[in-house]
Amino acid sequence: MAQTGGSMVERMIGAAMLNVDTYEEVEHDQDATGQAAAVVAIVAVCSAIGASPLGWIAAVGQAGSALVGWVVWAGIAYFVGSNVFKGEVTWGEMLRTLGFAQAPGVLLLTGIIPILSWPILFAASIWMLVTAFVATRQALDLDNAKTFMTIIVGWLILFGLRAIF
């Protein structure tokens, strides 16, 4: 496995560029959990600033959603991927890879620029979906079909939980 560099910024770039080696590196580096949490926090702040034109409630909601969403989604993907599709992963591995998969979310900061916000936010959202797919696949050591099914089943569970709560 080629090394992509241990700094958080290098790892963020590698994750955003869909570098499989970066995801493998953070998956196996237990010390990278703090870095993954920092990536999520940075994205949460960028998201809050980007949503600030909509008011402080929207900004706080965006930041909270980024932080809580990371943990909840990692838990769902961990449960579904390891129990239903027999992926081999630990909770920490899932948290780390999905944390770094949020790296393109720094673009959510552009929400404060009215003319650019929607196209960039749309592109960043698609980009984050792709990075989350790669992160999930690498963490669980599954093929593309099982990864896709993990995500679909996970979304169904998440929507079910949202309907209840």
VENCOR-V801444 format. One record per residue. N is the residue number from 0. SS is DSSP state (@ for helix, = for strand, . for the rest). OMEGA is omega in whole degrees, 0 to 359 (none if undefined). D_FIRST is the distance of its C-alpha to the first C-alpha in Angstrom with 1 decimal. Layout:
N & SS & OMEGA & D_FIRST
N & SS & OMEGA & D_FIRST
//
This chain:
0 & . & 178 & 0.0
1 & . & 179 & 3.8
2 & . & 181 & 6.4
3 & . & 181 & 9.2
4 & . & 186 & 11.9
5 & . & 182 & 13.6
6 & . & 182 & 17.0
7 & @ & 181 & 18.3
8 & @ & 178 & 19.4
9 & @ & 179 & 16.1
10 & @ & 177 & 14.6
11 & @ & 179 & 17.7
12 & @ & 179 & 17.4
13 & @ & 179 & 13.8
14 & @ & 180 & 15.1
15 & @ & 180 & 18.2
16 & . & 176 & 16.6
17 & . & 179 & 14.9
18 & . & 182 & 11.4
19 & @ & 180 & 9.4
20 & @ & 177 & 6.4
21 & @ & 179 & 9.4
22 & @ & 177 & 10.8
23 & @ & 180 & 8.1
24 & @ & 182 & 8.3
25 & @ & 177 & 12.1
26 & @ & 186 & 12.4
27 & @ & 180 & 11.5
28 & . & 182 & 13.2
29 & @ & 178 & 16.8
30 & @ & 182 & 18.2
31 & @ & 180 & 17.1
32 & @ & 177 & 19.9
33 & @ & 177 & 22.3
34 & @ & 179 & 20.4
35 & @ & 178 & 20.2
36 & @ & 178 & 24.0
37 & @ & 177 & 24.6
38 & @ & 180 & 23.1
39 & @ & 179 & 25.4
40 & @ & 178 & 28.3
41 & @ & 179 & 27.9
42 & @ & 178 & 27.9
43 & @ & 178 & 30.8
44 & @ & 178 & 32.7
45 & @ & 179 & 32.0
46 & @ & 179 & 33.2
47 & @ & 179 & 36.3
48 & @ & 179 & 37.2
49 & @ & 180 & 36.7
50 & @ & 185 & 39.0
51 & @ & 176 & 41.5
52 & @ & 179 & 43.9
53 & @ & 179 & 44.4
54 & . & 184 & 45.6
55 & @ & 179 & 44.4
56 & @ & 177 & 44.3
57 & @ & 181 & 41.8
58 & @ & 179 & 39.8
59 & @ & 178 & 39.7
60 & @ & 178 & 39.0
61 & @ & 181 & 36.0
62 & @ & 179 & 34.5
63 & @ & 179 & 35.2
64 & @ & 179 & 33.9
65 & @ & 183 & 30.5
66 & @ & 180 & 30.2
67 & @ & 180 & 31.8
68 & @ & 179 & 30.1
69 & @ & 183 & 26.6
70 & @ & 181 & 27.6
71 & @ & 181 & 29.6
72 & @ & 178 & 27.2
73 & @ & 179 & 24.3
74 & @ & 180 & 26.9
75 & @ & 180 & 28.0
76 & @ & 177 & 24.6
77 & @ & 182 & 23.6
78 & @ & 183 & 26.9
79 & @ & 184 & 27.0
80 & @ & 183 & 23.4
81 & @ & 184 & 23.5
82 & @ & 183 & 27.2
83 & @ & 186 & 28.0
84 & . & 174 & 24.9
85 & . & 173 & 23.5
86 & . & 180 & 20.1
87 & . & 185 & 18.3
88 & . & 169 & 18.1
89 & . & 178 & 19.8
90 & @ & 181 & 22.1
91 & @ & 179 & 20.0
92 & @ & 180 & 16.8
93 & @ & 178 & 19.0
94 & @ & 183 & 20.7
95 & @ & 183 & 17.7
96 & @ & 180 & 16.1
97 & @ & 175 & 19.6
98 & @ & 178 & 20.7
99 & @ & 178 & 18.2
100 & @ & 179 & 19.1
101 & @ & 184 & 22.5
102 & @ & 179 & 21.6
103 & @ & 180 & 23.6
104 & @ & 175 & 26.5
105 & @ & 178 & 27.4
106 & @ & 178 & 29.2
107 & @ & 176 & 31.6
108 & @ & 183 & 33.3
109 & @ & 176 & 34.9
110 & @ & 179 & 37.2
111 & @ & 180 & 39.7
112 & . & 189 & 40.2
113 & @ & 187 & 42.6
114 & @ & 182 & 42.2
115 & @ & 193 & 38.4
116 & @ & 186 & 37.6
117 & @ & 179 & 37.8
118 & @ & 181 & 35.7
119 & @ & 178 & 33.0
120 & @ & 177 & 33.0
121 & @ & 180 & 32.8
122 & @ & 179 & 29.9
123 & @ & 179 & 28.1
124 & @ & 177 & 28.8
125 & @ & 180 & 27.4
126 & @ & 180 & 24.3
127 & @ & 175 & 23.9
128 & @ & 180 & 24.4
129 & @ & 179 & 21.6
130 & @ & 178 & 19.2
131 & @ & 177 & 20.5
132 & @ & 180 & 19.9
133 & @ & 179 & 16.2
134 & @ & 180 & 16.0
135 & @ & 180 & 18.1
136 & @ & 183 & 16.3
137 & @ & 181 & 12.9
138 & @ & 184 & 14.7
139 & @ & 184 & 16.9
140 & . & 179 & 14.7
141 & . & 174 & 17.6
142 & . & 184 & 18.4
143 & @ & 182 & 20.0
144 & @ & 180 & 23.5
145 & @ & 176 & 23.1
146 & @ & 179 & 21.4
147 & @ & 180 & 24.4
148 & @ & 176 & 26.8
149 & @ & 181 & 25.3
150 & @ & 179 & 26.0
151 & @ & 179 & 29.4
152 & @ & 178 & 30.5
153 & @ & 178 & 29.3
154 & @ & 178 & 31.3
155 & @ & 177 & 34.3
156 & @ & 180 & 34.1
157 & @ & 178 & 33.8
158 & @ & 176 & 36.8
159 & @ & 178 & 38.7
160 & @ & 178 & 38.1
161 & @ & 178 & 39.2
162 & @ & 180 & 42.3
163 & @ & 184 & 43.2
164 & . & none & 42.6
//
